[in-house]
Every structure is written in C-alpha cells, then in structure tokens.
Amino acid sequence: MSDGLDALRQLVLRDQEHECDGIGAARVCVKVVAVAELPTRFGRFRLVGFWNNRDGKEHVAMVHGEVVDATDVPVRLHSECLTGDVMGSLRCDCRDQLTVGLEAIQKHERGVLLYLRQEGRGIGLVNKIRAYALQEQGLDTVEANRALGFRDDERDYAVAAHMLLSMGVRSVQLITNNPEKIRQLAQYGVAVGGRIPHVIPPNEHNRFYLEPKARRSGHLIDVDGKARLAEQSDRVVVEGMEDGPTETTPSR
C-alpha cells in the first residue's frame, strides 16, 4: 500500500506546474492535486483528487493496488447519482453499480473506480428531477431527455481518459455494459484491452429505466439480470425492441 501511495503522491508534485493542450473537443486538461488513504466498507482505497480546466467539478479516483505504469487495470467509470448513490433510489441501478463495482475491484490485484461528477447522464440534478416527472407521464428515459432539449446522453469521457492517463495507467479492462464508454476512452487515447461485464439484476421499479438502455442506447445488458458472455458480439435483445446496428468492441 505504501509504495502505491508514494507513487500517487509523486504525481501531485509532478502536476504542480502542469499545463497541456488538453484532449477532446473542449481541450480538457487535468491535474492530480491531492491523494489520501480511504478505508471503506469495501476495503482500503487511495482517494485521488483532480482539477480540470473544463467545468470546475472535482472528479476523483478510488485506487486499489499499484496502478501507476500498470497494464490491464480493471476500471469502472461511475457517474455521480445523488438520488441513487446517496438516497438509495430504486428508480435506477446506480447505487448497486457503484457498490458492486467497488467489490469487484477489490477482488483484483489492482483497480480504479473513477467517480465522475456527471449527474443525470450529464444534465444535472434538477433536470433529472424534471425528467423523472416526464417519466411518470409515460416517457422513457431517452424520450424524457429529448423532451427537455438534451441528447440521449450528455456525458463526455475526455476528463475520465485524462485522469487515467495522468495516473500512468497503460491499459484498462473496462468494467461496463456501455459501448460508448469503450469508444470514447479509445478515441481519447486510452488502450482498452477488454470489457468486464457489469451485471446488476433489475427490480420492479427500474426495469422501465433499464430497458431503454438496452433497446435504444445499445447497452450490453439483459433486463433479467443474466450475464453477457465475453465472446458474444451481438447486441442483447429485449422483447419488443427494434432492430438496430450491431455494436463492435474496439480493439486495443
């Protein structure tokens, strides 16, 4: 633990005067600004704080084991969800995704969970509440976002990519069901060596939330909570879904 902690603390010193051209359309530049130990109910982590020049939000990484200069690091990108992570909402599976992700990382020699301040798929907390109200009128999550003038998903993972690159992570095994995360990380220069499925069984309240993920957003999930085998390259089929383009996982 101490060697990994020292390596991360060295990044704080390295980044004190850091400036770069940034990555992505917004030219995002990231600095490692703080590191501390964080004991949790899931195990011990190092908490790494980042500054970025894009949105002023304080994104963090929860680090297990030694990840600086490491390859094939299990990584989970988790977007902030106040209603799920903190309030225990059953309208989504975010809290389960967070806890199961942390448990999964602890089972490996090393791993990283990036906690990204992208509430409501990037539309913000108040707009998420507005979207909830529209869903209560019969719209699904995609339709509600569009009715409010947003895209299906407003999240951008340039910050996440720069965070991983700043920590010297050489390649990742991404814990995800979302092919867009794989595509964006690869686009921004992170070597994605593979995907680890993230299976969360649904409940009676969130099936209406999960089904559009599979049917309309291409997420590699089964709303019955069944595991998606790594060798399956076809999209998951949900009863009633329309045919669409097949998703291919970017190679390393």
Buried (B, 14 or more C-beta within 10 A) or exposed (E): EEEBBEBBBEBBEEBEEBEBEBBBEBEBBBBBBBBEEBEEEBBEBBBBBBBBBBEEBEBBBBBBBBBBEBEBBBBBBBBBBEBBBEEEBBBBBBBBBBBBBBEBBBEBEBBBBBBBBBBBBBBBEEBBEBBBEBBEEEBBBBBBBBEBEBEBBBBBBBBBBBBBBBBBBBBBBBBBBBBBBBBBBBBBEBBBBBBBBBEBEBBEEBEBBBBBBBBBBBBBBBBEEEEBEEEEEEBBEBEEBEEEEEBEBBEE
